[in-house]
Amino acid sequence: MRLTLFRKLFISLLLISSIMMVGMALLINNSFQTGLQNYLNHRETEEMQVIAEKISQYYSPENGWRMIEEQPYLWTNLLRKVGNHPARERANSHRDRPPQEQFLINPRIFLLNVQGEAVLDRARKMKERNERDQFIKVPIILDEQNIGWIAIIQKEIITGKLTKIFFKQQLNNFYWIAAWAALFSFVVAALLVRHFLQPLKNLGLSVKALQRGDFNYQIPVKGQDELAELSKTFNHLTNTLKLQKVSREQWIADISHELRTPIAVLVSEIEAIEDGIRKPEPKYIKSLHEQVMNLSRLVDDLYQLSLSDAGVLTKNTERVNLTRLLDNIANQNELRLAEKNIHLQRCYDSSKATLLQADPNALSQLILNLFENSYRYTDPDGQLKLTLSQRLNRVELIIEDSAPAVPDDALPKLFERLFRVDKSRSRANGGSGLGLSICQNIVKAQGGEIGADHSPLGGLKIKITLPAKDI
């Protein structure tokens, strides 16, 4: 039989309850037995004090306890009066003997003289047989002098028929109470275990739903305990997977659309040449080349994006002088920017090193993508401004360009894959809509932050913050 978590917890609670019940039963049994015996011994001690007060009348300073020795029935009558004992049966009497329970003291009580010797012969013999037993003695006082002792053998175990019956009845009552308590614990344990494991059961159902591809199943969350936190976390995971699934489906659809457009143009133009509609003239060959280059750039951007997703672009970290790296890339693109008459402005000290611990190839890819983005979408006769600064343990790089501007509603979406701003920043400019997504992956992999905002120059402002580690 497979031991489920429910059975394990249930058996554990049941075992703990059973052990506690058995332990309590043993302790209560011992405590009740000891307490009852102590109570009986205390009652006997009180009767001994009464006997000690009454027996003193039979003592004579001249003859001592001779009256008791010569008339032992005086001792017996006194015991009977104090302990409510009936008279002893005569030898010829046919009456039934009283129950043994009525002789609570008589067989175990002795009258001792001041030297501690038994006064009566019968008591003397019984005392000798019980020398090893524990004796309790109460002094007999007459005229403020000790004239003897009343001694009794006290038992450590319960004796007496009626006392045993009472003790047995109390134990039976306790056992019944314990049995009902155990049954109640059994039911409560089952309900509690089922209640505590319900979130895990719901979690199992949610996992099975995920295996089927169902991301709409949500675990009911109740309480603030660890299982409730686990349920909240799992619900968050389910929602994240659902969003990723939708994003992945949209991503595949967008990629298919992006690839379909240049391929469709290529196919139509090639078919036109094959059918003789168009001749393979240089202008048509140039058009084919442009479509192939667009397709090549898209495939290359997809490849770069996959590398950035996998963290390959930021795999090897080393000491990097960001100032020198930014200068080199700016020098490489300065002539290209001049073709569109875009003025490059450097707002940093080229002689001051800005050191990072990063992947130089990834940082180069990052800056190149941002330069390419500004080159494609900035109007001619525009501006491109580079700002580099270091504050405490953070390095801040800002790249701004001039018009056209980006609409407010488009700013939060700029880093989404395949997103393009309508009109001014469209596919006509040769962009795939993946450059800024690649930049975001690179910056996050380096432990930094990247954001977009409006530029005072009239265009787009990209702000990058990277950690300046101690080297």
Secondary structure, DSSP 4 states (H G I P E B T S, - for coil): ----HHHHHHHHHHHHHHHHHHHHHHHHHHHHHHHHHHHHHHHHHHHHHHHHHHHGGG-BTTTBTHHHHH-THHHHHHHHHHHTPPPPPPTT--SPPPPGGG-SSGGGEEEEETTS-BSSHHHHHHHHHTTTS-EEEEEEEETTEEEEEEEEE--SS--SHHHHHHHHHHHHHHHHHHHHHHHHHHHHHHHHHHHHHHHHHHHHHHHHHHHTT---------SSSHHHHHHHHHHHHHHHHHHHHHHHHHHHHHHHHHHHHHHHHHHHHHHHHHTTSS---HHHHHHHHHHHHHHHHHHHHHHHHHHHHHTGGG---EEEEHHHHHHHHHHHHHHHHHHTTPEEEEES-TTS--EEEE-HHHHHHHHHHHHHHHHHHSPTT-EEEEEEEEETTEEEEEEEEESSPPPGGGGGGTTSTT---TTTSSGGGT--S-HHHHHHHHHHHTT-EEEEEE-TTEEEEEEEEEE----
